[in-house]
Amino acid sequence: MSIVCKFGGTSLASADNVRRCAEIVKSDPRRRYVVASAPGKKTPESKKVTDLLLACHKNRFQEQAFAESFAGIESAFREIATLAPDFPIEEELAAIRRQIQFSETSLDFVLSRGEYLNAKLLAAILGYTFLDAAKFVRFQGGELDLPATIEQAKDIDREGRYVVPGFYGVDEYGYVKTFSRGGSDITGSIVARVFGCEAYENWTDVDGIYVADPRVIPRAKKVEQVSFRELREMSYMGASVLHSETLLPIFEQPIPIYLKNSFAPEKSGTEILKKRTQVAEREVITCITGKNDYTCIQISKMMLDKQLGFVKKATSVFEEYHINISHTHSGLDNLCFFVEQSEYKTIGFADFLEVLRARIDADKIKGYDNLALLAVIGHDLSEKVGLLATVFNALSKHEIGVRTIYQSISECNVIIGIENAELMKAVQIVYAELVG
């Protein structure tokens, strides 16, 4: 049996933290694959190495600003390098500096150097082999190409012990391509899939998954088990658990994920499975979370259900402006589209509404902005008699207006549209009613 361990930025932010992670790896000989993030914040006031690299790229032609940011990178890695006295840290840092300042390197390449150098250091500390993700992780058209990745990894010796940098691979032209922030979680899943690992341990700075954000509910209950579908909904709806695409490489070959705390490895953490094996009545609710800053576009058209091609015509306008639709609701005479406000990059929300009015023959088009989506996620929620009534009564009692409601066909979530300013209060209220 082999296990892949992915360590997050906070877990690898200092020499003491890295030493602790190395002890975790060495405590179980099955931990043969390690995925490293870039160093995170050592203190609340410090900056993540990835953010410093971003600043270096931005200021690469401004010597003083560049030097200030790069000094933070040097400080972080020099401290970690004290655990590997023979590691050529100055040579590595000098090479990265030259690549940023004097080469035609892309932003993706620059941002990937935090994971690259941290993985090299961790490999030296553990006595493992450094395996560059660029050797096998493949992108096509900006997205992970899993079949090509599996094919590229076939020739890698399965008997080795490796440290792999997270967050990046290479595209079809051989250039470094990164995932979105938090993408080292995806690399962990890729390694688990291509090397046939029996478990994926994701080590962070929390004890596991909580029903609500502990910053909002200080005594929030920890969840022992979560299904793949519940996790996807949680990640997508704003819960800071794992990257929303983490499950894609392992979904067809369901490898269990164990979310653990590198600062308290003795604690049980949370087990993430394709299907839950334990569902006690009190554990039906997995997560209460939400996201701010949505827009809602409501389209009304008499006899809409008889208008062949109307929906396609409406969605083609979104596609033309590269606006991703997050959720859709529909009725006989109404369509409702929810879109994150950040999606309006090439055109403003108000201007887009005018374009939509001009392009489709609707009786009425109305837009709302500054909305939040409150999500209640759990196991077979449609069978939880009275759940919606409980939620609505609680919100009504505290004068929180409900703008819309949607229950997914997967039956694992209920989404409620409310005002931005009410989200945190709504999470607290619903948690008190459903969890206690």
N, C-alpha and C positions, 0 to 999 in steps of 0.2 A: 504493500500500500504506500502511495506517495501523497503528500499534502503540499499545496501551494499556500504560501503566506504572503499577503500583501500588507505592507505597513504604510500608514498614512503620514502626512507631513508633520503633524504634531508628534507622532511617535518617533520620528527621526530628526527632530529639530535641534538636538544637542548631543554632545558626546555621552552624557549620562543616559539619555533616552535611547541612543543607538546601542549602548552597552546592554541595556535592559532587553531590547529587541533581539540582540545576538544571543542572549541567554535563553530567550523563548525558543528561538530556532534550534539551538543545540540541545534543548531539553527533550526533544523528540526526534529520533533519527529518520522518521517518515517525512519530516519537513525538508524536502530536497529541492524545492523551488521557492524562491523568494522574489517578490516584486516590490521595488522601492519607489516611493514618491520623492519629490524634492523636499528639502528641509522646510518645515513650516515655521510659524512664529515661535521663537524661543521664549519671549515675554510678550505680554499684551501690547507693549509699545513698539516692538520690533516688527519687521516686515518679512513676509514669506520670500524665499529665494526666487520663486517664479515672478512675483511682483517686481523684485529688484532687476531681474533679467528683462522684463518688459520695459522698465525705466531705462535700462542700458541701451536697448534697441532704439528707443525713442530719442535718446540723447547721445547717440553714438558720434555725432559731429560736434558735440559741445563738451569739451574735455573736462571741465570742472564738474558738471552735473553727472557725466558718465563716471568719473572717478569716485564720486560720493556713493553712487549706487553699487559700483563694482566692489568698493571697499566692504560693503555689507555682505556681499557674496563671498569674498575672500575670508572674512572673519568667520562666517558660518562653517565653511568647509575646512578651514585650518583647525578649528576646534575639534571637529569630528575626526580629522586625520591624525590627531594625537593617539587614537586607538590603533592606528596602523603606521608605526614609525617609519617603515621602509617604503611607504607609498609615495610616489613622486608628485606630491600635491602642487608644488610650485610650477612644475612643468605643465600639469593639467590646467591649472588656472591661467597660466600665460597663454596656452593654446586657445582656450575659450575666449580670452580677452582679444586676441588677434582675430579670431573668427567673427566676433561681433563688430569690432572697429574697422577692420581692414579688408573684409571679404564681402562679397555680394550674397550674404546669407539671408534667408527668409526669416520672418518673425517666428514661424513654427519651429525652425531649426534652433533659434536663440532660446525660445521658451523651453525646448526639450533638454537643454544642457543641465538643468537642475537635477532631473531624474537620471540623466546619463552619468554625471559625476558622482552622485550619491550612490548609485548602484555599483559603480566601480569601487568606491570606498568600502561599501558594505561587503562586497565580494572579498576584498583583501582582509577585512576584519574577520570574516567567517572562515576564510580558507576555501571559498567556493569559486567557481568559474564565472567570470562576467560574460553574459550572453546579451549582446546588443539587440534590442527589440527590432531595430532596423534590418536585422538578418532574416526575420521571418514574418513580422506583422505587416500585412499589406492592405492598402487602401485602393479603391477604384471609384473615380468620380466623387471623391471627398468622403466616401463612406467605407467602413470596414469591409474588406473582401475576405470573408471567412474561409471559403473554399481555397482561395489562393494562399491564405495564411497556413491552413492545415497542410497544404502541399509543400510549402516552403520549409515547414518544420520537420518533414519526414526524415531528413538526413541528420538531424541533431541527435547525438548520442543520448539514449534514454537512461543510461547508467550514471550520468553525471549529476552534479549538484550545482545549481545555477542561481545567480542573482540577475534579474532582468529589470531594466528601467521601465517604469510605467509611462503611460500618457501618450506614447507616440509609436509610429511605424514609418513606412515609406509609401509613396503613391506609385502609380503605374509608370512614372518617369524616373523613379529613384530618388525623389526629393522627400525630405522629412516632412511628415504630416502628423499633426497632433489631434487628439480627441478634444472635446470641450473640457472645461475645468472639471476636475474630479475624475478624469479619464483613466487614471491608474487602476480604478476599480474594474474597468473593462479589461485592461491588460491582465489582471488577475484571473478573470474568467477565461480569457483566451489561453493563457498558460495551462489552466486546469483542463481545458478541452483538448488542446493539441498534444499534451503529454499524458493524457488519460488519468489525471489525478482523481482520487476518490473523495477528496474534500478540499474546500477552498476556505481558508481562514482569513478574514478581513480584520486586521488589527487597527483599532482607532484609539481615541481617548475617552470613550464612553463604554458603559457596561453592556450595552445592547440597544434594542429598539424600545422606545417608550410609546405609550398610547398617545401622549401629547408632548410637545416640546417642553422639557424641564424648565426652560427659561420663562415659559408662560404658565405652566403648572408645576411648581417646585417639587411636589411629591407625586409626580406622575408615575403610574404603574408601568413596570417593565413587562414586555411581552416575551414569552418563552419560545413561541413558534410563530412563523409567518409563512404564508404561501407565496409562491412566485408572483401570482397575479396581484395579491395584496401589496407586495413590495413594489411592483411596477406602478400601481396607483399611488402609493405613498410617495415614491420618489418624484413622480410626475406632478403631484399636487403640492409639492413644496416641503415635504418632510426631509430633513437633512440626514438621510440614511446612507444610501449608495447611489451612484450615478444611475440615471433612469435606464441606460442601455446595458447595464452590467449583466443582465440575464440572457441577452441575445446569444452569446456564443455557447451557452450551456443549456439552453431551454430544451433542445431536442434530446440531449443526454443529461438528464437532470442531476447535476452534481450538487450536493448540499453545501450551503454557505454557512459559516459560523462567524457571526459578528462578535468580536471580543475586544476587551480593554487591555492594551499593552501595559498600562500602569497598574492593573489588577488582574493578572492572567489567571488567578485562581477562581474568579467569578465565572458563572455559567454562560453569560452572554445570551445571544438570541440565535436560534436555529432557523434557517431559511430553506424551505423544502418546496418541491413542485406542488405537493398537496399536503396540507396539515394532517398530522396523525393524532393530534390531541386538540380537541375543541370542547372545553368545558363551557357551560352556560355563561359563566362570568367572563369568559375570554372571547366572546363573539365579536366585540368591538376591538379591532386591532389598532386603529389610529384615528385621531381627530386632528385635522390639520387644515391648511388653506393657503391660498396665494392671493396677493394683492395685484392691482393694476391690470384688470381686464376691461375690454370693451364688449358691448353686446349690440348686435345689429338685428333688429326685428323686422321681418318682411311679411307684409300681409297681402294676400291675393285671393279673391273669391274663386272658389272651385280649383284651388291650387292642386288638389289631389288628381285632377283630370288634365292638368297642363303638362303634357309630355315634354321633357327636356328643360323645364323651367329651372330645376335645381342645378342642372349642369351649367346652364347659362349664368346663373348667379355665382357658382363656385369658380367659373372660368375667369371672372373679374378678379377674384382674390389671387388666383394663380398668376394672372398677368402681372400683378404688382408684387409677386413673391411674398404674399401674406399667408402664413400658416394658420389654419383654423384649428383651434384647440378642441372645441365641443360644438355639436349641433343638436338642436331640438326641432321637432317638427310636429305639425298638426294638420288638420284638413285644409286650413286656409292660412297657415302661418309657418314661417321658417325663422329659426333663431340661430345666429352664429356668435360664438364666443371666441375672441381673439385677444392675445396678450398685447398690451399697448406698445411694447417694445418691437412688435412686428411691423409697425408702420414706419419703415425706414425711408422708403422712396417717396412716400406721400403721407400727408397728415390725415388724422382720423376724419376731421370734418370734410376735407377735400375728397377723401375716398367715398364718403357717403354721397356726395354730389355726383361723382362718377357712377356709382351704383344706381342712383336714381335715373340717370340719363341712359344707362345701358340696359336696364331690365324694366319690363312693363309690370309694375306692381301698383296696387291700390295705395299702399303706404309703406314707407321705409323710415324707421326711427332708430336712432343710435343713442346708446348710453355709455358713458365712460366712468372711470374711477370706481369700478366694481371689484369686489373680492369674491372668490369662490371658496366656500367652506365645504370640506369633504369629511364625511363619516365613512370609514373604511372598515370592513370586517368580513366575517364568514357567513354566507347565505343571508344577507340582510333582508331580502324580500320575504323570508320566512319568519323574521323577527316581528311578531304581531305587536302593533302599537308603537313601533320605533319612530315613524314619521310624526305621529301625533305628539309623542313626547318631545321631539325636537322642536316642532312648530309651537307647541304650547310654551315651552321654555323661552324661545326667542320672542314670542309675542308678549309674554309676561314682562320682559325687559325692554319692550318697545323697539325691537330690532326687526325692521321690515324685510320680508323675503321677496326678492325680485323675480326669482325663477327657481325651479327645482328639476333635477334630472337623476334618474336611477339607471345605472349602466346595465346592459344586458348580461354582463358577467355576474351580476347580483352581489358584487363585493364592494360597491360604493354608492353613496348618495351624495350628490353635489347640489349645494344651495347657493344662489347668488344673493349677495348682500352688499351694503356700502363698504368701501375700503376701510373707513375709520372704525367700523364695527367688528372687524375680523377677530382681533385678539380677545375682545370681550365675549364674542360669540363662541370661540373655542372654550373659554373658561366655563361659560354657561352650559354648553352641551356636554362637556366632560363631567360636570357636577351632576347632571341629570342621568347620563348613561353609564358612567363608571363609578362616580361617588368619591 
